[in-house]
Amino acid sequence: MKYLIVIVLALVVVWIWRSNRQAGQPGKPPRQAAVRPGQPAATEVVACAVCAVHLPRADALPGGQGLYCSDAHRRQAEGG
Ligand SMILES: [Zn+2]
């Protein structure tokens, strides 16, 4: 009889412990795709201000009037 009480007590303790663990872990929202704030996507495409060719923003040359596909077009547009 003494062992029965100990076993029941142990089961109750385990049950309470498990209930507390589940209650302490609220459902986490599903992970979203990693987005770096403040940084444009690597695949963003821009158009050259002269010939309107599309190219990745990383390859575009920034100028005073916009973005260009090449230094030649930048000079052509900005007269420099
Ligand atoms: Zn161009």
PDB file of the backbone (N, CA, C, O) and the ligand in Angstrom, with CONECT records:
HET     ZN  A 101       1
ATOM      1  N   MET A   1       0.837  -1.207   0.000  1.00  0.00           N
ATOM      2  CA  MET A   1       0.000   0.000   0.000  1.00  0.00           C
ATOM      3  C   MET A   1       0.870   1.255   0.000  1.00  0.00           C
ATOM      4  O   MET A   1       0.554   2.241  -0.665  1.00  0.00           O
ATOM      5  N   LYS A   2       1.945   1.207   0.738  1.00  0.00           N
ATOM      6  CA  LYS A   2       2.840   2.360   0.799  1.00  0.00           C
ATOM      7  C   LYS A   2       3.424   2.669  -0.584  1.00  0.00           C
ATOM      8  O   LYS A   2       3.522   3.827  -0.989  1.00  0.00           O
ATOM      9  N   TYR A   3       3.814   1.585  -1.310  1.00  0.00           N
ATOM     10  CA  TYR A   3       4.394   1.790  -2.643  1.00  0.00           C
ATOM     11  C   TYR A   3       3.368   2.358  -3.607  1.00  0.00           C
ATOM     12  O   TYR A   3       3.688   3.187  -4.459  1.00  0.00           O
ATOM     13  N   LEU A   4       2.131   1.902  -3.461  1.00  0.00           N
ATOM     14  CA  LEU A   4       1.070   2.391  -4.354  1.00  0.00           C
ATOM     15  C   LEU A   4       0.916   3.904  -4.208  1.00  0.00           C
ATOM     16  O   LEU A   4       0.772   4.617  -5.201  1.00  0.00           O
ATOM     17  N   ILE A   5       0.948   4.381  -2.981  1.00  0.00           N
ATOM     18  CA  ILE A   5       0.815   5.828  -2.758  1.00  0.00           C
ATOM     19  C   ILE A   5       1.984   6.573  -3.400  1.00  0.00           C
ATOM     20  O   ILE A   5       1.801   7.631  -4.001  1.00  0.00           O
ATOM     21  N   VAL A   6       3.190   6.011  -3.266  1.00  0.00           N
ATOM     22  CA  VAL A   6       4.372   6.660  -3.848  1.00  0.00           C
ATOM     23  C   VAL A   6       4.267   6.708  -5.358  1.00  0.00           C
ATOM     24  O   VAL A   6       4.595   7.717  -5.982  1.00  0.00           O
ATOM     25  N   ILE A   7       3.798   5.590  -5.955  1.00  0.00           N
ATOM     26  CA  ILE A   7       3.692   5.543  -7.421  1.00  0.00           C
ATOM     27  C   ILE A   7       2.652   6.551  -7.895  1.00  0.00           C
ATOM     28  O   ILE A   7       2.891   7.288  -8.852  1.00  0.00           O
ATOM     29  N   VAL A   8       1.511   6.586  -7.237  1.00  0.00           N
ATOM     30  CA  VAL A   8       0.458   7.529  -7.637  1.00  0.00           C
ATOM     31  C   VAL A   8       0.965   8.962  -7.485  1.00  0.00           C
ATOM     32  O   VAL A   8       0.720   9.808  -8.344  1.00  0.00           O
ATOM     33  N   LEU A   9       1.664   9.223  -6.399  1.00  0.00           N
ATOM     34  CA  LEU A   9       2.206  10.561  -6.165  1.00  0.00           C
ATOM     35  C   LEU A   9       3.183  10.941  -7.288  1.00  0.00           C
ATOM     36  O   LEU A   9       3.177  12.068  -7.784  1.00  0.00           O
ATOM     37  N   ALA A  10       4.019   9.970  -7.671  1.00  0.00           N
ATOM     38  CA  ALA A  10       4.996  10.234  -8.735  1.00  0.00           C
ATOM     39  C   ALA A  10       4.279  10.524 -10.049  1.00  0.00           C
ATOM     40  O   ALA A  10       4.659  11.435 -10.784  1.00  0.00           O
ATOM     41  N   LEU A  11       3.239   9.744 -10.339  1.00  0.00           N
ATOM     42  CA  LEU A  11       2.498   9.966 -11.586  1.00  0.00           C
ATOM     43  C   LEU A  11       1.853  11.349 -11.587  1.00  0.00           C
ATOM     44  O   LEU A  11       1.862  12.046 -12.601  1.00  0.00           O
ATOM     45  N   VAL A  12       1.290  11.741 -10.436  1.00  0.00           N
ATOM     46  CA  VAL A  12       0.642  13.055 -10.354  1.00  0.00           C
ATOM     47  C   VAL A  12       1.679  14.165 -10.571  1.00  0.00           C
ATOM     48  O   VAL A  12       1.429  15.141 -11.280  1.00  0.00           O
ATOM     49  N   VAL A  13       2.854  13.987  -9.938  1.00  0.00           N
ATOM     50  CA  VAL A  13       3.901  15.009 -10.093  1.00  0.00           C
ATOM     51  C   VAL A  13       4.324  15.120 -11.559  1.00  0.00           C
ATOM     52  O   VAL A  13       4.469  16.223 -12.086  1.00  0.00           O
ATOM     53  N   VAL A  14       4.520  13.977 -12.209  1.00  0.00           N
ATOM     54  CA  VAL A  14       4.924  13.995 -13.624  1.00  0.00           C
ATOM     55  C   VAL A  14       3.838  14.634 -14.479  1.00  0.00           C
ATOM     56  O   VAL A  14       4.129  15.403 -15.395  1.00  0.00           O
ATOM     57  N   TRP A  15       2.589  14.310 -14.172  1.00  0.00           N
ATOM     58  CA  TRP A  15       1.484  14.846 -14.971  1.00  0.00           C
ATOM     59  C   TRP A  15       1.429  16.370 -14.832  1.00  0.00           C
ATOM     60  O   TRP A  15       1.269  17.088 -15.819  1.00  0.00           O
ATOM     61  N   ILE A  16       1.568  16.862 -13.569  1.00  0.00           N
ATOM     62  CA  ILE A  16       1.543  18.315 -13.346  1.00  0.00           C
ATOM     63  C   ILE A  16       2.731  18.972 -14.047  1.00  0.00           C
ATOM     64  O   ILE A  16       2.599  20.040 -14.645  1.00  0.00           O
ATOM     65  N   TRP A  17       3.891  18.320 -13.966  1.00  0.00           N
ATOM     66  CA  TRP A  17       5.099  18.889 -14.581  1.00  0.00           C
ATOM     67  C   TRP A  17       4.933  19.011 -16.095  1.00  0.00           C
ATOM     68  O   TRP A  17       5.304  20.015 -16.703  1.00  0.00           O
ATOM     69  N   ARG A  18       4.363  17.952 -16.686  1.00  0.00           N
ATOM     70  CA  ARG A  18       4.160  17.988 -18.142  1.00  0.00           C
ATOM     71  C   ARG A  18       3.135  19.042 -18.527  1.00  0.00           C
ATOM     72  O   ARG A  18       3.289  19.719 -19.543  1.00  0.00           O
ATOM     73  N   SER A  19       2.072  19.186 -17.705  1.00  0.00           N
ATOM     74  CA  SER A  19       1.054  20.193 -17.999  1.00  0.00           C
ATOM     75  C   SER A  19       1.667  21.593 -17.949  1.00  0.00           C
ATOM     76  O   SER A  19       1.395  22.434 -18.805  1.00  0.00           O
ATOM     77  N   ASN A  20       2.495  21.826 -16.938  1.00  0.00           N
ATOM     78  CA  ASN A  20       3.132  23.133 -16.819  1.00  0.00           C
ATOM     79  C   ASN A  20       4.053  23.401 -18.005  1.00  0.00           C
ATOM     80  O   ASN A  20       4.098  24.521 -18.515  1.00  0.00           O
ATOM     81  N   ARG A  21       4.781  22.388 -18.443  1.00  0.00           N
ATOM     82  CA  ARG A  21       5.686  22.584 -19.585  1.00  0.00           C
ATOM     83  C   ARG A  21       4.922  22.956 -20.838  1.00  0.00           C
ATOM     84  O   ARG A  21       5.342  23.835 -21.591  1.00  0.00           O
ATOM     85  N   GLN A  22       3.791  22.285 -21.066  1.00  0.00           N
ATOM     86  CA  GLN A  22       3.008  22.597 -22.272  1.00  0.00           C
ATOM     87  C   GLN A  22       2.388  23.980 -22.163  1.00  0.00           C
ATOM     88  O   GLN A  22       2.284  24.695 -23.160  1.00  0.00           O
ATOM     89  N   ALA A  23       1.972  24.368 -20.944  1.00  0.00           N
ATOM     90  CA  ALA A  23       1.360  25.681 -20.774  1.00  0.00           C
ATOM     91  C   ALA A  23       2.399  26.786 -20.922  1.00  0.00           C
ATOM     92  O   ALA A  23       2.088  27.886 -21.380  1.00  0.00           O
ATOM     93  N   GLY A  24       3.637  26.484 -20.530  1.00  0.00           N
ATOM     94  CA  GLY A  24       4.684  27.491 -20.598  1.00  0.00           C
ATOM     95  C   GLY A  24       5.250  27.696 -21.979  1.00  0.00           C
ATOM     96  O   GLY A  24       6.057  28.601 -22.192  1.00  0.00           O
ATOM     97  N   GLN A  25       4.834  26.861 -22.936  1.00  0.00           N
ATOM     98  CA  GLN A  25       5.333  27.019 -24.303  1.00  0.00           C
ATOM     99  C   GLN A  25       4.167  27.292 -25.234  1.00  0.00           C
ATOM    100  O   GLN A  25       3.634  26.374 -25.856  1.00  0.00           O
ATOM    101  N   PRO A  26       3.770  28.559 -25.330  1.00  0.00           N
ATOM    102  CA  PRO A  26       2.681  28.885 -26.253  1.00  0.00           C
ATOM    103  C   PRO A  26       3.098  28.608 -27.690  1.00  0.00           C
ATOM    104  O   PRO A  26       4.276  28.671 -28.042  1.00  0.00           O
ATOM    105  N   GLY A  27       2.114  28.306 -28.494  1.00  0.00           N
ATOM    106  CA  GLY A  27       2.401  27.970 -29.892  1.00  0.00           C
ATOM    107  C   GLY A  27       3.152  29.087 -30.584  1.00  0.00           C
ATOM    108  O   GLY A  27       2.682  30.221 -30.675  1.00  0.00           O
ATOM    109  N   LYS A  28       4.319  28.741 -31.064  1.00  0.00           N
ATOM    110  CA  LYS A  28       5.107  29.759 -31.758  1.00  0.00           C
ATOM    111  C   LYS A  28       4.576  29.937 -33.180  1.00  0.00           C
ATOM    112  O   LYS A  28       4.172  28.967 -33.821  1.00  0.00           O
ATOM    113  N   PRO A  29       4.579  31.174 -33.669  1.00  0.00           N
ATOM    114  CA  PRO A  29       4.151  31.375 -35.055  1.00  0.00           C
ATOM    115  C   PRO A  29       5.144  30.711 -36.004  1.00  0.00           C
ATOM    116  O   PRO A  29       6.327  30.591 -35.687  1.00  0.00           O
ATOM    117  N   PRO A  30       4.670  30.291 -37.144  1.00  0.00           N
ATOM    118  CA  PRO A  30       5.579  29.636 -38.097  1.00  0.00           C
ATOM    119  C   PRO A  30       6.674  30.584 -38.536  1.00  0.00           C
ATOM    120  O   PRO A  30       6.468  31.786 -38.698  1.00  0.00           O
ATOM    121  N   ARG A  31       7.827  30.009 -38.719  1.00  0.00           N
ATOM    122  CA  ARG A  31       8.966  30.854 -39.106  1.00  0.00           C
ATOM    123  C   ARG A  31       8.740  31.458 -40.482  1.00  0.00           C
ATOM    124  O   ARG A  31       8.305  30.791 -41.421  1.00  0.00           O
ATOM    125  N   GLN A  32       9.048  32.738 -40.566  1.00  0.00           N
ATOM    126  CA  GLN A  32       8.928  33.398 -41.857  1.00  0.00           C
ATOM    127  C   GLN A  32      10.284  33.355 -42.561  1.00  0.00           C
ATOM    128  O   GLN A  32      11.324  33.121 -41.944  1.00  0.00           O
ATOM    129  N   ALA A  33      10.236  33.584 -43.852  1.00  0.00           N
ATOM    130  CA  ALA A  33      11.485  33.591 -44.614  1.00  0.00           C
ATOM    131  C   ALA A  33      12.381  34.704 -44.085  1.00  0.00           C
ATOM    132  O   ALA A  33      11.918  35.790 -43.738  1.00  0.00           O
ATOM    133  N   ALA A  34      13.649  34.410 -44.034  1.00  0.00           N
ATOM    134  CA  ALA A  34      14.595  35.377 -43.497  1.00  0.00           C
ATOM    135  C   ALA A  34      14.616  36.623 -44.374  1.00  0.00           C
ATOM    136  O   ALA A  34      15.016  36.575 -45.538  1.00  0.00           O
ATOM    137  N   VAL A  35      14.182  37.735 -43.798  1.00  0.00           N
ATOM    138  CA  VAL A  35      14.186  39.004 -44.530  1.00  0.00           C
ATOM    139  C   VAL A  35      15.059  39.971 -43.756  1.00  0.00           C
ATOM    140  O   VAL A  35      14.835  40.213 -42.570  1.00  0.00           O
ATOM    141  N   ARG A  36      16.034  40.512 -44.418  1.00  0.00           N
ATOM    142  CA  ARG A  36      16.908  41.475 -43.750  1.00  0.00           C
ATOM    143  C   ARG A  36      16.313  42.859 -43.911  1.00  0.00           C
ATOM    144  O   ARG A  36      16.252  43.379 -45.025  1.00  0.00           O
ATOM    145  N   PRO A  37      15.880  43.458 -42.832  1.00  0.00           N
ATOM    146  CA  PRO A  37      15.299  44.796 -42.938  1.00  0.00           C
ATOM    147  C   PRO A  37      16.353  45.820 -43.333  1.00  0.00           C
ATOM    148  O   PRO A  37      17.504  45.757 -42.903  1.00  0.00           O
ATOM    149  N   GLY A  38      15.928  46.761 -44.161  1.00  0.00           N
ATOM    150  CA  GLY A  38      16.831  47.829 -44.565  1.00  0.00           C
ATOM    151  C   GLY A  38      17.819  47.433 -45.638  1.00  0.00           C
ATOM    152  O   GLY A  38      18.662  48.238 -46.033  1.00  0.00           O
ATOM    153  N   GLN A  39      17.728  46.205 -46.116  1.00  0.00           N
ATOM    154  CA  GLN A  39      18.655  45.768 -47.157  1.00  0.00           C
ATOM    155  C   GLN A  39      17.833  45.256 -48.333  1.00  0.00           C
ATOM    156  O   GLN A  39      17.013  44.354 -48.161  1.00  0.00           O
ATOM    157  N   PRO A  40      18.035  45.815 -49.522  1.00  0.00           N
ATOM    158  CA  PRO A  40      17.232  45.357 -50.661  1.00  0.00           C
ATOM    159  C   PRO A  40      17.569  43.916 -50.998  1.00  0.00           C
ATOM    160  O   PRO A  40      18.675  43.432 -50.756  1.00  0.00           O
ATOM    161  N   ALA A  41      16.581  43.255 -51.563  1.00  0.00           N
ATOM    162  CA  ALA A  41      16.793  41.862 -51.946  1.00  0.00           C
ATOM    163  C   ALA A  41      17.883  41.781 -53.002  1.00  0.00           C
ATOM    164  O   ALA A  41      18.021  42.686 -53.825  1.00  0.00           O
ATOM    165  N   ALA A  42      18.641  40.724 -52.983  1.00  0.00           N
ATOM    166  CA  ALA A  42      19.760  40.576 -53.911  1.00  0.00           C
ATOM    167  C   ALA A  42      19.278  40.452 -55.334  1.00  0.00           C
ATOM    168  O   ALA A  42      20.025  40.722 -56.275  1.00  0.00           O
ATOM    169  N   THR A  43      18.023  40.040 -55.502  1.00  0.00           N
ATOM    170  CA  THR A  43      17.517  39.804 -56.854  1.00  0.00           C
ATOM    171  C   THR A  43      16.715  40.987 -57.384  1.00  0.00           C
ATOM    172  O   THR A  43      16.062  40.881 -58.422  1.00  0.00           O
ATOM    173  N   GLU A  44      16.762  42.116 -56.675  1.00  0.00           N
ATOM    174  CA  GLU A  44      15.992  43.262 -57.154  1.00  0.00           C
ATOM    175  C   GLU A  44      16.536  43.719 -58.501  1.00  0.00           C
ATOM    176  O   GLU A  44      17.747  43.843 -58.683  1.00  0.00           O
ATOM    177  N   VAL A  45      15.634  43.966 -59.438  1.00  0.00           N
ATOM    178  CA  VAL A  45      16.027  44.331 -60.793  1.00  0.00           C
ATOM    179  C   VAL A  45      15.659  45.791 -61.024  1.00  0.00           C
ATOM    180  O   VAL A  45      14.566  46.231 -60.665  1.00  0.00           O
ATOM    181  N   VAL A  46      16.572  46.529 -61.619  1.00  0.00           N
ATOM    182  CA  VAL A  46      16.319  47.927 -61.939  1.00  0.00           C
ATOM    183  C   VAL A  46      16.546  48.124 -63.433  1.00  0.00           C
ATOM    184  O   VAL A  46      17.139  47.278 -64.102  1.00  0.00           O
ATOM    185  N   ALA A  47      16.064  49.254 -63.944  1.00  0.00           N
ATOM    186  CA  ALA A  47      16.199  49.549 -65.367  1.00  0.00           C
ATOM    187  C   ALA A  47      17.195  50.683 -65.548  1.00  0.00           C
ATOM    188  O   ALA A  47      17.220  51.645 -64.780  1.00  0.00           O
ATOM    189  N   CYS A  48      18.004  50.547 -66.571  1.00  0.00           N
ATOM    190  CA  CYS A  48      18.950  51.609 -66.921  1.00  0.00           C
ATOM    191  C   CYS A  48      18.161  52.830 -67.370  1.00  0.00           C
ATOM    192  O   CYS A  48      17.177  52.704 -68.099  1.00  0.00           O
ATOM    193  N   ALA A  49      18.592  54.015 -66.934  1.00  0.00           N
ATOM    194  CA  ALA A  49      17.868  55.239 -67.262  1.00  0.00           C
ATOM    195  C   ALA A  49      18.046  55.615 -68.731  1.00  0.00           C
ATOM    196  O   ALA A  49      17.281  56.431 -69.244  1.00  0.00           O
ATOM    197  N   VAL A  50      19.034  55.045 -69.420  1.00  0.00           N
ATOM    198  CA  VAL A  50      19.282  55.401 -70.826  1.00  0.00           C
ATOM    199  C   VAL A  50      18.656  54.376 -71.759  1.00  0.00           C
ATOM    200  O   VAL A  50      17.826  54.721 -72.600  1.00  0.00           O
ATOM    201  N   CYS A  51      19.051  53.115 -71.611  1.00  0.00           N
ATOM    202  CA  CYS A  51      18.597  52.101 -72.557  1.00  0.00           C
ATOM    203  C   CYS A  51      17.500  51.217 -71.979  1.00  0.00           C
ATOM    204  O   CYS A  51      16.981  50.342 -72.671  1.00  0.00           O
ATOM    205  N   ALA A  52      17.147  51.436 -70.729  1.00  0.00           N
ATOM    206  CA  ALA A  52      16.050  50.710 -70.076  1.00  0.00           C
ATOM    207  C   ALA A  52      16.306  49.221 -69.968  1.00  0.00           C
ATOM    208  O   ALA A  52      15.376  48.447 -69.740  1.00  0.00           O
ATOM    209  N   VAL A  53      17.555  48.808 -70.129  1.00  0.00           N
ATOM    210  CA  VAL A  53      17.850  47.396 -69.940  1.00  0.00           C
ATOM    211  C   VAL A  53      17.725  47.077 -68.455  1.00  0.00           C
ATOM    212  O   VAL A  53      18.068  47.884 -67.591  1.00  0.00           O
ATOM    213  N   HIS A  54      17.227  45.885 -68.191  1.00  0.00           N
ATOM    214  CA  HIS A  54      17.045  45.486 -66.797  1.00  0.00           C
ATOM    215  C   HIS A  54      18.266  44.732 -66.317  1.00  0.00           C
ATOM    216  O   HIS A  54      18.803  43.872 -67.015  1.00  0.00           O
ATOM    217  N   LEU A  55      18.689  45.067 -65.121  1.00  0.00           N
ATOM    218  CA  LEU A  55      19.859  44.413 -64.549  1.00  0.00           C
ATOM    219  C   LEU A  55      19.717  44.397 -63.038  1.00  0.00           C
ATOM    220  O   LEU A  55      18.985  45.205 -62.465  1.00  0.00           O
ATOM    221  N   PRO A  56      20.414  43.480 -62.401  1.00  0.00           N
ATOM    222  CA  PRO A  56      20.351  43.441 -60.932  1.00  0.00           C
ATOM    223  C   PRO A  56      20.840  44.750 -60.335  1.00  0.00           C
ATOM    224  O   PRO A  56      21.778  45.372 -60.834  1.00  0.00           O
ATOM    225  N   ARG A  57      20.186  45.149 -59.263  1.00  0.00           N
ATOM    226  CA  ARG A  57      20.546  46.410 -58.634  1.00  0.00           C
ATOM    227  C   ARG A  57      22.007  46.418 -58.204  1.00  0.00           C
ATOM    228  O   ARG A  57      22.659  47.462 -58.209  1.00  0.00           O
ATOM    229  N   ALA A  58      22.511  45.259 -57.835  1.00  0.00           N
ATOM    230  CA  ALA A  58      23.901  45.186 -57.396  1.00  0.00           C
ATOM    231  C   ALA A  58      24.860  45.519 -58.526  1.00  0.00           C
ATOM    232  O   ALA A  58      25.966  45.998 -58.278  1.00  0.00           O
ATOM    233  N   ASP A  59      24.442  45.268 -59.787  1.00  0.00           N
ATOM    234  CA  ASP A  59      25.316  45.530 -60.929  1.00  0.00           C
ATOM    235  C   ASP A  59      25.092  46.922 -61.509  1.00  0.00           C
ATOM    236  O   ASP A  59      25.871  47.362 -62.354  1.00  0.00           O
ATOM    237  N   ALA A  60      24.052  47.622 -61.078  1.00  0.00           N
ATOM    238  CA  ALA A  60      23.749  48.922 -61.649  1.00  0.00           C
ATOM    239  C   ALA A  60      24.692  49.974 -61.086  1.00  0.00           C
ATOM    240  O   ALA A  60      25.159  49.885 -59.950  1.00  0.00           O
ATOM    241  N   LEU A  61      24.958  50.988 -61.933  1.00  0.00           N
ATOM    242  CA  LEU A  61      25.820  52.093 -61.512  1.00  0.00           C
ATOM    243  C   LEU A  61      24.937  53.269 -61.120  1.00  0.00           C
ATOM    244  O   LEU A  61      24.191  53.786 -61.952  1.00  0.00           O
ATOM    245  N   PRO A  62      25.010  53.695 -59.875  1.00  0.00           N
ATOM    246  CA  PRO A  62      24.176  54.824 -59.457  1.00  0.00           C
ATOM    247  C   PRO A  62      24.725  56.140 -59.988  1.00  0.00           C
ATOM    248  O   PRO A  62      25.933  56.379 -59.972  1.00  0.00           O
ATOM    249  N   GLY A  63      23.832  56.973 -60.451  1.00  0.00           N
ATOM    250  CA  GLY A  63      24.210  58.295 -60.931  1.00  0.00           C
ATOM    251  C   GLY A  63      23.257  59.331 -60.392  1.00  0.00           C
ATOM    252  O   GLY A  63      22.310  59.012 -59.673  1.00  0.00           O
ATOM    253  N   GLY A  64      23.516  60.582 -60.747  1.00  0.00           N
ATOM    254  CA  GLY A  64      22.670  61.658 -60.249  1.00  0.00           C
ATOM    255  C   GLY A  64      21.263  61.591 -60.792  1.00  0.00           C
ATOM    256  O   GLY A  64      20.330  62.064 -60.143  1.00  0.00           O
ATOM    257  N   GLN A  65      21.083  61.008 -61.981  1.00  0.00           N
ATOM    258  CA  GLN A  65      19.764  60.962 -62.613  1.00  0.00           C
ATOM    259  C   GLN A  65      19.070  59.617 -62.426  1.00  0.00           C
ATOM    260  O   GLN A  65      17.900  59.458 -62.775  1.00  0.00           O
ATOM    261  N   GLY A  66      19.784  58.675 -61.885  1.00  0.00           N
ATOM    262  CA  GLY A  66      19.168  57.362 -61.720  1.00  0.00           C
ATOM    263  C   GLY A  66      20.226  56.279 -61.746  1.00  0.00           C
ATOM    264  O   GLY A  66      21.379  56.504 -61.377  1.00  0.00           O
ATOM    265  N   LEU A  67      19.823  55.115 -62.181  1.00  0.00           N
ATOM    266  CA  LEU A  67      20.727  53.971 -62.237  1.00  0.00           C
ATOM    267  C   LEU A  67      21.024  53.646 -63.700  1.00  0.00           C
ATOM    268  O   LEU A  67      20.177  53.822 -64.576  1.00  0.00           O
ATOM    269  N   TYR A  68      22.241  53.170 -63.942  1.00  0.00           N
ATOM    270  CA  TYR A  68      22.670  52.904 -65.315  1.00  0.00           C
ATOM    271  C   TYR A  68      23.295  51.525 -65.411  1.00  0.00           C
ATOM    272  O   TYR A  68      23.804  50.973 -64.435  1.00  0.00           O
ATOM    273  N   CYS A  69      23.238  50.982 -66.634  1.00  0.00           N
ATOM    274  CA  CYS A  69      23.770  49.651 -66.855  1.00  0.00           C
ATOM    275  C   CYS A  69      25.277  49.701 -67.012  1.00  0.00           C
ATOM    276  O   CYS A  69      25.962  48.707 -66.770  1.00  0.00           O
ATOM    277  N   SER A  70      25.806  50.864 -67.421  1.00  0.00           N
ATOM    278  CA  SER A  70      27.243  50.952 -67.667  1.00  0.00           C
ATOM    279  C   SER A  70      27.705  52.382 -67.428  1.00  0.00           C
ATOM    280  O   SER A  70      26.904  53.312 -67.341  1.00  0.00           O
ATOM    281  N   ASP A  71      29.010  52.525 -67.325  1.00  0.00           N
ATOM    282  CA  ASP A  71      29.573  53.859 -67.120  1.00  0.00           C
ATOM    283  C   ASP A  71      29.342  54.734 -68.354  1.00  0.00           C
ATOM    284  O   ASP A  71      29.173  55.948 -68.241  1.00  0.00           O
ATOM    285  N   ALA A  72      29.335  54.102 -69.535  1.00  0.00           N
ATOM    286  CA  ALA A  72      29.108  54.865 -70.768  1.00  0.00           C
ATOM    287  C   ALA A  72      27.731  55.520 -70.743  1.00  0.00           C
ATOM    288  O   ALA A  72      27.591  56.689 -71.104  1.00  0.00           O
ATOM    289  N   HIS A  73      26.737  54.786 -70.326  1.00  0.00           N
ATOM    290  CA  HIS A  73      25.385  55.347 -70.288  1.00  0.00           C
ATOM    291  C   HIS A  73      25.259  56.386 -69.192  1.00  0.00           C
ATOM    292  O   HIS A  73      24.502  57.348 -69.321  1.00  0.00           O
ATOM    293  N   ARG A  74      25.994  56.195 -68.124  1.00  0.00           N
ATOM    294  CA  ARG A  74      25.954  57.199 -67.063  1.00  0.00           C
ATOM    295  C   ARG A  74      26.540  58.508 -67.573  1.00  0.00           C
ATOM    296  O   ARG A  74      25.988  59.582 -67.333  1.00  0.00           O
ATOM    297  N   ARG A  75      27.665  58.407 -68.280  1.00  0.00           N
ATOM    298  CA  ARG A  75      28.284  59.629 -68.812  1.00  0.00           C
ATOM    299  C   ARG A  75      27.394  60.253 -69.863  1.00  0.00           C
ATOM    300  O   ARG A  75      27.263  61.475 -69.934  1.00  0.00           O
ATOM    301  N   GLN A  76      26.766  59.391 -70.698  1.00  0.00           N
ATOM    302  CA  GLN A  76      25.885  59.897 -71.760  1.00  0.00           C
ATOM    303  C   GLN A  76      24.721  60.674 -71.153  1.00  0.00           C
ATOM    304  O   GLN A  76      24.333  61.720 -71.675  1.00  0.00           O
ATOM    305  N   ALA A  77      24.168  60.174 -70.066  1.00  0.00           N
ATOM    306  CA  ALA A  77      22.982  60.798 -69.484  1.00  0.00           C
ATOM    307  C   ALA A  77      23.352  62.058 -68.706  1.00  0.00           C
ATOM    308  O   ALA A  77      22.591  63.026 -68.678  1.00  0.00           O
ATOM    309  N   GLU A  78      24.503  62.038 -68.089  1.00  0.00           N
ATOM    310  CA  GLU A  78      24.818  63.136 -67.187  1.00  0.00           C
ATOM    311  C   GLU A  78      25.886  64.046 -67.737  1.00  0.00           C
ATOM    312  O   GLU A  78      26.320  64.976 -67.057  1.00  0.00           O
ATOM    313  N   GLY A  79      26.325  63.792 -68.976  1.00  0.00           N
ATOM    314  CA  GLY A  79      27.242  64.682 -69.647  1.00  0.00           C
ATOM    315  C   GLY A  79      28.595  64.763 -68.968  1.00  0.00           C
ATOM    316  O   GLY A  79      29.341  65.721 -69.167  1.00  0.00           O
ATOM    317  N   GLY A  80      28.906  63.771 -68.176  1.00  0.00           N
ATOM    318  CA  GLY A  80      30.191  63.811 -67.517  1.00  0.00           C
ATOM    319  C   GLY A  80      31.091  62.829 -68.153  1.00  0.00           C
ATOM    320  O   GLY A  80      32.245  62.694 -67.746  1.00  0.00           O
TER     321      GLY A  80
HETATM  322 ZN    ZN A 101      22.057  51.392 -70.397  1.00  0.00          ZN2+
END
